[in-house]
Amino acid sequence: MNAPTMAEMAAKGESPEVLFWVGCAGSFDDRAKRVTKAFVKILNATQTKFAVLGTEETCTGDPARRAGNEFLFQMQAMNNIQVLNNYNIKKIVTACPHCFNTLKNEYPELGGNYEVIHHSTFLQQLISEGKIKIEGGSFKGKKITYHDSCYLGRANNIYEAPRSVLQALDADLVEMKRCRTTGLCCGAGGAQMFKEPEKGKSDINISRSEEALATGAPTIAVACPFCMTMMTDGVKNKEKENEVKVKDIAELIAEAL
């Protein structure tokens, strides 16, 4: 894995084309780490000049703000902005819609102004520029269903980029009944990933996984580490983990390269 840090680049007097913001999940969650590695594989394969912050990267503060701890959010955000501005960062790409939303829409009010791109849009750009060439691929003609992340879709109106990335695989994209603007949340953004759910008829991630399984697609594509956890748990709950795989769009592209 070739992933230079900003400190190493700065020491050489170089600057990257793009900073890859890994995020907490991509750094520490075993399943999300595989997505990070897949995305780095793509960046290396397309000869994109990138860097990561490494140990200088901390949480964006998104979970703190969503939980109501505004003081902690501002502390974390100001610390990150100071690091990013010291390196004169202009362009950031991240595989996490939560990091994407916070960096893009919430950091400017604290003095952090950057061009922030979600990895689905970045992959779409690499494909349209001809930097990613997929010939045939193992997904040709196979059914894939895509689950819209709330922070990517409804919060930032990004619906087409992940779908066009999947279509580049020559896959048969099957939509769930609730998709795009009417997509159903996996539950993680509502903190269901961090706690036991309240009493009700059904856990939200299980309801969503049932909708995905109903499409008959052997692959459920996601573009968010939170959705990855919730959908994987939902598939396991239905004991379908051997037949149906939950994968990030970066993993699908990396496999097809």
Rosetta silent file (secondary structure, phi, psi, omega in degrees, C-alpha in Angstrom):
SEQUENCE: MNAPTMAEMAAKGESPEVLFWVGCAGSFDDRAKRVTKAFVKILNATQTKFAVLGTEETCTGDPARRAGNEFLFQMQAMNNIQVLNNYNIKKIVTACPHCFNTLKNEYPELGGNYEVIHHSTFLQQLISEGKIKIEGGSFKGKKITYHDSCYLGRANNIYEAPRSVLQALDADLVEMKRCRTTGLCCGAGGAQMFKEPEKGKSDINISRSEEALATGAPTIAVACPFCMTMMTDGVKNKEKENEVKVKDIAELIAEAL
SCORE:     score description
SCORE:     0.000 S_00000001
   1 L     0.000  118.187  178.405    0.000    0.000    0.000 S_00000001
   2 L  -103.151   99.281 -179.832    1.535    3.262   -1.135 S_00000001
   3 L  -134.013   90.277 -179.089   -0.107    6.066    0.863 S_00000001
   4 L   -67.805  150.610  177.089    2.234    9.008    1.558 S_00000001
   5 E   -92.942  160.513  178.635    1.445   11.374    4.448 S_00000001
   6 H   -61.369  -37.687 -179.079    1.121   15.136    4.131 S_00000001
   7 H   -61.885  -42.531  178.796    4.113   15.542    6.487 S_00000001
   8 H   -64.182  -42.013 -179.658    6.299   13.421    4.167 S_00000001
   9 H   -66.402  -44.315 -179.208    5.162   15.378    1.113 S_00000001
  10 H   -61.875  -36.542  179.351    5.647   18.753    2.797 S_00000001
  11 H   -62.823  -29.875  178.348    9.187   17.715    3.834 S_00000001
  12 L   -89.419   -2.593 -178.045    9.987   17.197    0.145 S_00000001
  13 L    76.903   20.927 -179.694    8.380   20.506   -0.789 S_00000001
  14 L  -105.530  160.501  174.243    5.623   18.706   -2.696 S_00000001
  15 L  -134.354  142.187 -177.499    1.854   19.055   -2.546 S_00000001
  16 L   -79.711  160.008  174.070   -0.755   16.436   -3.510 S_00000001
  17 L   -69.143  -35.530 -177.088   -3.455   16.811   -6.127 S_00000001
  18 E  -149.258  143.845  174.006   -5.926   15.619   -3.515 S_00000001
  19 E   -96.521  125.710  176.280   -5.972   14.839    0.223 S_00000001
  20 E   -89.194  110.019  177.504   -7.657   11.508    1.033 S_00000001
  21 E   -86.105  109.933 -171.977   -9.601   11.987    4.286 S_00000001
  22 L   -74.892  -41.419 -179.297   -9.768    8.435    5.666 S_00000001
  23 H    83.994  163.332 -176.708  -12.194    9.028    8.554 S_00000001
  24 H   -62.989  -46.457 -178.736  -12.620    7.128   11.837 S_00000001
  25 H   -63.001  -47.784 -178.951  -14.363    4.106   10.291 S_00000001
  26 H   -63.606  -20.807  179.787  -11.869    3.849    7.436 S_00000001
  27 H   -92.862  -37.726 -169.223   -9.006    3.980    9.944 S_00000001
  28 H  -117.338  -26.107 -178.823  -10.230    1.750   12.763 S_00000001
  29 L   -81.114  125.218 -174.219  -13.188   -0.412   11.682 S_00000001
  30 H   -56.636  -40.526 -179.177  -11.893   -3.713   10.257 S_00000001
  31 H   -70.258  -43.069 -178.689  -14.552   -3.890    7.537 S_00000001
  32 H   -69.448  -25.642  177.483  -14.168   -0.229    6.511 S_00000001
  33 H   -60.327  -34.124  179.326  -10.366   -0.616    6.364 S_00000001
  34 H   -66.082  -31.929  176.606  -10.872   -2.884    3.348 S_00000001
  35 H   -69.378  -42.691  177.787  -12.714   -0.021    1.608 S_00000001
  36 H   -57.692  -46.936 -179.461   -9.827    2.335    2.409 S_00000001
  37 H   -63.781  -39.632  179.378   -7.350   -0.148    0.899 S_00000001
  38 H   -63.867  -41.636 -178.818   -9.528   -0.621   -2.201 S_00000001
  39 H   -68.510  -38.904  177.264   -9.733    3.153   -2.735 S_00000001
  40 H   -64.472  -38.107  176.935   -5.959    3.552   -2.275 S_00000001
  41 H   -58.742  -42.478  179.553   -5.463    0.753   -4.817 S_00000001
  42 H   -66.931  -44.045  179.325   -7.570    2.768   -7.301 S_00000001
  43 H   -59.950  -41.954  178.659   -5.691    6.012   -6.543 S_00000001
  44 H   -67.565  -42.737 -178.586   -2.367    4.235   -7.141 S_00000001
  45 H   -64.299  -32.381 -178.897   -3.629    2.484  -10.303 S_00000001
  46 L   -93.344    5.472  179.212   -4.817    5.796  -11.786 S_00000001
  47 L    55.357   39.339  175.998   -1.543    7.514  -10.758 S_00000001
  48 L   -80.248  128.522  179.539   -3.444   10.127   -8.734 S_00000001
  49 L   -81.209  106.383 -175.401   -1.058   12.209   -6.646 S_00000001
  50 E  -133.660  168.161  174.550   -2.603   11.988   -3.181 S_00000001
  51 E  -148.832  161.244  173.610   -1.681   12.042    0.497 S_00000001
  52 E  -118.400  162.661  178.718   -3.276   11.212    3.845 S_00000001
  53 L   -82.980  -20.730 -179.089   -2.871   13.076    7.139 S_00000001
  54 H    64.992 -131.372 -176.532   -2.021    9.877    9.035 S_00000001
  55 H   -69.660  -10.719  178.067   -1.796   10.458   12.791 S_00000001
  56 H   -81.626  -10.724  179.079   -2.588   14.169   12.272 S_00000001
  57 L   -86.025  132.305  172.796   -6.148   13.296   11.226 S_00000001
  58 L  -125.722  174.627 -179.363   -8.777   13.224   13.978 S_00000001
  59 L   -55.637  142.581  179.703  -12.564   12.796   13.930 S_00000001
  60 L   -65.779  -21.493 -177.435  -14.400   15.565   12.037 S_00000001
  61 L    99.688   -0.854 -178.336  -16.670   16.018   15.073 S_00000001
  62 H   -55.823  -50.081 -179.544  -19.805   14.903   13.227 S_00000001
  63 H   -61.060  -36.235  179.669  -20.944   12.323   15.861 S_00000001
  64 H   -63.315  -45.286 -179.086  -20.375   14.878   18.651 S_00000001
  65 H   -66.856  -42.196 -179.503  -22.495   17.542   16.934 S_00000001
  66 H   -64.127  -30.344 -179.935  -25.280   15.074   16.055 S_00000001
  67 L   -84.541   -3.065  176.507  -25.336   13.953   19.700 S_00000001
  68 L    97.033    4.945 -179.695  -25.688   17.582   20.811 S_00000001
  69 L   -94.892   78.243 -175.345  -22.148   18.207   22.080 S_00000001
  70 H   -64.283  -34.929 -179.601  -21.477   21.422   20.142 S_00000001
  71 H   -61.559  -47.762  179.467  -18.460   22.333   22.291 S_00000001
  72 H   -64.120  -40.955  178.279  -16.655   19.079   21.459 S_00000001
  73 H   -56.530  -48.402 -176.331  -17.575   19.436   17.767 S_00000001
  74 H   -66.602  -35.242  176.326  -16.031   22.909   17.567 S_00000001
  75 H   -62.076  -47.547 -178.552  -12.875   21.762   19.383 S_00000001
  76 H   -66.222  -43.245 -178.672  -12.406   18.861   16.958 S_00000001
  77 H   -63.383  -46.496 -177.994  -13.265   20.958   13.911 S_00000001
  78 H   -62.387  -37.996  178.002  -10.923   23.832   14.824 S_00000001
  79 H   -62.762  -46.049  179.455   -8.071   21.384   15.392 S_00000001
  80 H   -65.530  -42.079 -179.299   -8.612   19.788   11.954 S_00000001
  81 H   -62.036  -40.717  178.167   -8.992   23.154   10.196 S_00000001
  82 H   -59.929  -45.054  179.323   -5.703   24.343   11.700 S_00000001
  83 H   -64.021  -48.707 -178.305   -3.913   21.226   10.378 S_00000001
  84 H   -62.266  -42.547 -179.463   -5.543   21.457    6.923 S_00000001
  85 H   -70.292  -32.744  177.063   -4.851   25.194    6.582 S_00000001
  86 H   -62.154  -35.099  179.018   -1.239   24.761    7.714 S_00000001
  87 L   -88.327   -0.471  179.761   -0.748   22.365    4.785 S_00000001
  88 L    58.086   43.370 -179.348   -2.676   24.731    2.480 S_00000001
  89 L   -70.921  135.029  179.916   -5.096   21.939    1.501 S_00000001
  90 L  -115.012  -34.273 -172.976   -7.494   22.865   -1.309 S_00000001
  91 E  -129.864  128.644 -177.941   -9.100   19.567   -2.381 S_00000001
  92 E  -126.127  136.129  172.286  -10.296   16.690   -0.177 S_00000001
  93 E  -120.278  138.394  179.615  -11.782   13.320   -1.149 S_00000001
  94 E  -142.038  148.855 -179.912  -13.435   11.021    1.407 S_00000001
  95 L   -93.242    3.655 -178.767  -15.277    7.689    1.307 S_00000001
  96 L  -112.796  117.291  179.440  -17.541    8.652    4.233 S_00000001
  97 H   -60.832  -27.891  179.563  -20.688   10.748    3.536 S_00000001
  98 H   -69.622  -46.308  175.590  -20.717   11.909    7.181 S_00000001
  99 H   -62.130  -44.187 -179.231  -17.150   13.290    6.897 S_00000001
 100 H   -56.268  -50.487 -178.348  -18.042   14.659    3.442 S_00000001
 101 H   -62.527  -42.494 -177.767  -21.101   16.539    4.700 S_00000001
 102 H   -68.660  -47.380 -179.784  -19.286   17.980    7.733 S_00000001
 103 H   -64.317  -39.656 -174.817  -16.144   19.064    5.845 S_00000001
 104 H   -78.579  -45.031 -170.844  -18.134   20.500    2.936 S_00000001
 105 H  -104.346  -19.197 -173.408  -21.077   22.163    4.645 S_00000001
 106 H  -113.976  -21.905  178.247  -20.104   22.783    8.277 S_00000001
 107 L   -74.105  -32.191 -178.346  -16.385   23.612    8.268 S_00000001
 108 H   -54.579  -36.315 -178.599  -16.667   26.830    6.171 S_00000001
 109 H   -68.047  -14.843  178.970  -18.380   28.701    9.048 S_00000001
 110 H  -107.487    8.863  176.633  -15.316   27.937   11.184 S_00000001
 111 L    97.326   12.703  178.136  -12.784   29.002    8.548 S_00000001
 112 L  -107.403   95.107 -177.008  -12.277   25.696    6.736 S_00000001
 113 L  -110.112  110.676 -177.214  -12.967   26.266    3.037 S_00000001
 114 L  -139.198  160.140  170.531  -12.092   23.344    0.760 S_00000001
 115 E   -86.559  112.309 -175.800  -13.313   21.615   -2.366 S_00000001
 116 E  -111.222  127.943 -176.329  -14.714   18.421   -0.840 S_00000001
 117 E  -124.334  135.050  173.566  -15.592   15.438   -3.051 S_00000001
 118 E   -79.669  150.737 -173.920  -17.197   12.154   -2.096 S_00000001
 119 H   -62.805  -23.878  177.446  -15.394    9.111   -3.481 S_00000001
 120 H   -65.507  -42.675  177.965  -18.424    8.160   -5.630 S_00000001
 121 H   -68.379  -39.478 -179.448  -18.131   11.473   -7.523 S_00000001
 122 H   -64.601  -42.651  177.708  -14.342   11.141   -7.683 S_00000001
 123 H   -63.961  -40.340  177.866  -14.606    7.612   -9.122 S_00000001
 124 H   -60.565  -41.119  178.783  -17.162    8.843  -11.660 S_00000001
 125 H   -64.146  -43.621  179.504  -14.706   11.572  -12.729 S_00000001
 126 H   -62.153  -37.168  179.291  -11.851    9.042  -13.093 S_00000001
 127 H   -69.563  -46.286 -178.009  -14.093    6.814  -15.234 S_00000001
 128 H   -67.625  -26.619  177.435  -15.310    9.678  -17.466 S_00000001
 129 L   -82.460   -4.196  178.966  -11.691   10.890  -17.913 S_00000001
 130 L    80.231   10.793 -179.806  -10.748    7.391  -19.059 S_00000001
 131 L   -78.118  -27.360  174.553   -8.323    6.850  -16.170 S_00000001
 132 L  -107.014  119.854  178.317  -10.286    3.814  -14.982 S_00000001
 133 L  -117.639  119.232  179.036  -10.788    1.236  -17.704 S_00000001
 134 L  -111.902  115.308 -179.876  -12.951   -1.758  -16.932 S_00000001
 135 L  -103.631  110.347 -178.486  -12.930   -4.426  -19.586 S_00000001
 136 L    69.430  -84.208  177.660  -15.776   -6.871  -19.156 S_00000001
 137 L    82.952  155.642 -176.918  -15.259   -7.386  -15.455 S_00000001
 138 L   -75.763   -6.598 -178.127  -16.629  -10.048  -13.132 S_00000001
 139 L  -102.000    1.050 -177.667  -19.842   -8.041  -12.543 S_00000001
 140 L   -54.733  119.877  177.298  -20.930   -7.899  -16.204 S_00000001
 141 L    77.225   -3.709 -178.647  -24.669   -8.613  -16.411 S_00000001
 142 L   -86.263  148.352 -179.004  -24.940   -9.450  -12.703 S_00000001
 143 E   -74.117  132.069  173.052  -27.632   -7.870  -10.534 S_00000001
 144 E  -134.275  134.658  172.492  -26.523   -5.145   -8.120 S_00000001
 145 E  -111.805  146.503 -176.172  -28.812   -3.028   -5.965 S_00000001
 146 E  -116.640  131.980  177.916  -27.638    0.304   -4.528 S_00000001
 147 L  -100.105  122.461  179.688  -28.593    1.730   -1.126 S_00000001
 148 L   -75.624  126.193  173.371  -28.640    5.548   -0.939 S_00000001
 149 L   -77.065  137.609 -178.404  -26.813    7.023    2.051 S_00000001
 150 L   -58.550  -44.272 -175.800  -28.841    9.843    3.671 S_00000001
 151 L   -74.020  -15.555  176.935  -25.874   12.218    3.902 S_00000001
 152 L   -92.369  -48.451 -177.044  -24.986   11.609    0.271 S_00000001
 153 L   -76.519  -85.085 -172.685  -28.481   11.551   -1.204 S_00000001
 154 L   -62.777  -34.100 -177.721  -31.032   13.671    0.587 S_00000001
 155 L   -77.445  -32.585 -175.273  -28.483   15.900    2.354 S_00000001
 156 L  -128.837    7.645  173.396  -26.267   16.622   -0.666 S_00000001
 157 L    58.831   33.963  177.294  -28.363   15.526   -3.668 S_00000001
 158 L  -103.426   99.647 -179.734  -25.778   13.014   -4.962 S_00000001
 159 L  -116.088  -37.192 -171.790  -27.762   10.217   -6.559 S_00000001
 160 H   -81.722  -33.967 -176.170  -26.351    9.719  -10.040 S_00000001
 161 H   -55.924  -52.906 -179.970  -22.580    9.502   -9.361 S_00000001
 162 H   -63.258  -33.665 -179.846  -22.637    6.151   -7.491 S_00000001
 163 H   -69.807  -39.250  179.698  -25.104    4.721  -10.006 S_00000001
 164 H   -69.678  -29.003  175.316  -22.998    5.714  -13.007 S_00000001
 165 H   -64.925  -43.696  179.827  -19.973    4.106  -11.298 S_00000001
 166 H   -67.590  -36.146  179.153  -21.955    0.850  -10.968 S_00000001
 167 H   -67.664  -26.391  177.574  -23.153    1.094  -14.572 S_00000001
 168 L   -65.981  -19.379  178.042  -19.499    1.317  -15.676 S_00000001
 169 L   -80.239   -4.441 -176.685  -19.190   -2.257  -14.353 S_00000001
 170 L    66.123   25.874 -178.713  -21.756   -3.285  -16.990 S_00000001
 171 L   -85.316  163.106  176.670  -23.874   -4.608  -14.124 S_00000001
 172 E   -93.676  101.214 -176.478  -27.654   -4.871  -14.095 S_00000001
 173 E   -80.864  114.884 -179.963  -28.644   -2.158  -11.599 S_00000001
 174 L  -107.810  124.445 -177.420  -31.915   -3.100   -9.855 S_00000001
 175 L   -87.368  145.801  172.123  -33.521   -0.384   -7.748 S_00000001
 176 L   -76.578  162.116 -179.189  -35.291   -0.976   -4.443 S_00000001
 177 L   -58.910  -42.470  177.871  -38.858    0.326   -4.164 S_00000001
 178 L  -100.132  107.013 -179.278  -37.638    3.120   -1.896 S_00000001
 179 L  -145.502  172.642 -177.548  -34.661    4.760   -3.582 S_00000001
 180 H    50.828 -126.527 -173.759  -33.183    8.171   -4.435 S_00000001
 181 H   -65.541  -20.618  179.241  -35.258   10.954   -2.768 S_00000001
 182 H  -105.318   16.874  179.528  -37.584    8.394   -1.155 S_00000001
 183 L   -60.306  152.208  179.536  -34.734    6.119    0.023 S_00000001
 184 L  -100.082  133.654  178.412  -34.961    4.650    3.511 S_00000001
 185 L   -62.212  143.298  178.171  -32.273    5.403    6.102 S_00000001
 186 L   -75.053  -15.765  178.529  -30.236    2.390    7.263 S_00000001
 187 L   106.206  -20.141 -175.880  -30.607    3.688   10.831 S_00000001
 188 H   -65.652  -39.313  179.422  -26.945    4.454   11.587 S_00000001
 189 H   -64.798  -20.959  176.103  -27.386    8.219   11.156 S_00000001
 190 H   -92.500   20.346  176.977  -30.120    8.000   13.777 S_00000001
 191 L    69.522   10.948  179.959  -27.482    6.577   16.176 S_00000001
 192 L   -68.006  -14.697  178.467  -28.888    3.039   15.922 S_00000001
 193 L   -74.971  -24.120 -173.464  -25.332    1.878   15.198 S_00000001
 194 L  -102.354   -4.746 -175.605  -24.215    2.958   18.662 S_00000001
 195 L  -148.995  169.603  175.226  -27.104    1.726   20.802 S_00000001
 196 L   -75.855  141.540 -178.557  -29.859   -0.850   21.075 S_00000001
 197 L   -69.535  156.675  174.784  -32.999    0.179   19.136 S_00000001
 198 L   -70.761  163.974 -179.886  -36.187    1.348   20.832 S_00000001
 199 L   -66.823  140.323  178.823  -39.126   -1.055   20.932 S_00000001
 200 L  -174.822 -172.224 -177.601  -41.061   -1.260   17.686 S_00000001
 201 L   -73.074  -36.363 -176.165  -42.270   -3.616   14.971 S_00000001
 202 L  -157.862  146.096  173.858  -38.878   -3.978   13.271 S_00000001
 203 L   -67.268  138.832 -173.955  -35.307   -2.669   13.436 S_00000001
 204 H   -62.073  -37.019 -178.885  -34.881   -0.113   10.642 S_00000001
 205 H   -70.160  -28.252  177.604  -31.735   -1.744    9.203 S_00000001
 206 H   -72.849  -40.144  176.206  -33.540   -5.101    9.002 S_00000001
 207 H   -59.905  -43.562 -178.719  -36.474   -3.472    7.173 S_00000001
 208 H   -68.339  -39.795  179.118  -34.044   -1.868    4.741 S_00000001
 209 H   -65.118  -35.622  176.998  -32.099   -5.102    4.242 S_00000001
 210 H   -61.880  -40.177  178.064  -35.353   -6.929    3.483 S_00000001
 211 H   -63.950  -39.194 -179.847  -36.038   -4.393    0.705 S_00000001
 212 H   -68.429  -42.473 -179.472  -32.527   -4.976   -0.700 S_00000001
 213 H   -66.519  -30.999 -179.406  -32.884   -8.770   -0.529 S_00000001
 214 L   -64.398  -19.809  179.376  -36.283   -8.562   -2.270 S_00000001
 215 L   -74.166  -18.505 -179.402  -34.527   -7.307   -5.431 S_00000001
 216 L    79.440    8.415 -179.231  -32.821  -10.698   -5.780 S_00000001
 217 L   -79.606  133.377  178.294  -29.426   -9.019   -6.288 S_00000001
 218 L   -77.631   -8.850  178.180  -26.429  -10.992   -4.942 S_00000001
 219 E  -127.454  127.473  172.324  -24.570   -7.701   -4.319 S_00000001
 220 E  -105.038  115.785 -179.005  -25.789   -4.750   -2.238 S_00000001
 221 E   -92.638  136.424  176.595  -23.664   -1.719   -3.082 S_00000001
 222 E  -130.097  168.277  178.283  -23.150    1.042   -0.525 S_00000001
 223 L  -137.741   34.646 -175.188  -21.051    4.201   -0.435 S_00000001
 224 L  -156.689  132.249 -179.936  -20.860    4.773    3.327 S_00000001
 225 H   -65.348  -29.503  178.144  -19.143    2.890    6.194 S_00000001
 226 H   -68.255  -46.968  178.700  -22.177    3.406    8.453 S_00000001
 227 H   -61.785  -37.821  179.337  -24.522    1.904    5.829 S_00000001
 228 H   -55.824  -49.078 -179.525  -22.007   -0.918    5.341 S_00000001
 229 H   -63.120  -48.674 -174.632  -22.294   -1.946    9.015 S_00000001
 230 H   -67.546  -41.930 -179.372  -26.081   -1.654    9.211 S_00000001
 231 H   -70.865  -37.400  177.899  -26.811   -3.439    5.922 S_00000001
 232 H   -63.039  -43.594  178.200  -24.299   -6.216    6.701 S_00000001
 233 H   -62.836  -38.201  179.157  -25.967   -6.766   10.090 S_00000001
 234 H   -65.214  -41.347  179.135  -29.385   -6.831    8.381 S_00000001
 235 H   -66.475  -40.064  178.162  -28.235   -9.454    5.846 S_00000001
 236 H   -65.037  -38.100  179.292  -26.747  -11.558    8.682 S_00000001
 237 H   -59.464  -33.376  179.471  -30.028  -11.283   10.601 S_00000001
 238 L   -90.534    4.650  179.527  -31.759  -12.898    7.597 S_00000001
 239 L    55.414   42.891 -179.082  -28.961  -15.533    7.415 S_00000001
 240 L  -115.143   12.044 -173.301  -28.182  -14.552    3.817 S_00000001
 241 L   -64.319  -20.619  178.660  -24.526  -13.582    4.284 S_00000001
 242 L   -79.496  -30.309 -178.104  -23.315  -16.546    2.186 S_00000001
 243 L   -95.241  -31.654 -174.539  -25.455  -15.642   -0.843 S_00000001
 244 L  -118.990  128.417 -179.434  -25.562  -11.832   -0.615 S_00000001
 245 E  -110.810  138.821  174.515  -22.536   -9.581   -0.176 S_00000001
 246 E  -101.002  121.020 -176.917  -22.550   -5.945    0.949 S_00000001
 247 E  -135.905  147.871  175.173  -19.746   -4.039   -0.768 S_00000001
 248 E   -77.117  150.002 -179.218  -18.612   -0.451   -1.148 S_00000001
 249 H   -59.642  -30.350  178.557  -18.536    0.890   -4.717 S_00000001
 250 H   -66.532  -37.165  178.760  -14.753    1.384   -4.397 S_00000001
 251 H   -65.783  -39.984 -179.904  -14.334   -2.324   -3.637 S_00000001
 252 H   -64.390  -42.210  178.570  -16.375   -3.261   -6.715 S_00000001
 253 H   -66.523  -44.167 -179.601  -14.249   -1.005   -8.954 S_00000001
 254 H   -60.570  -37.498  178.781  -10.985   -2.259   -7.386 S_00000001
 255 H   -68.178  -33.578 -175.639  -12.074   -5.870   -8.027 S_00000001
 256 H   -84.830  -10.809 -176.690  -12.913   -5.094  -11.657 S_00000001
 257 L   -63.390    0.000    0.000   -9.640   -3.277  -12.442 S_00000001
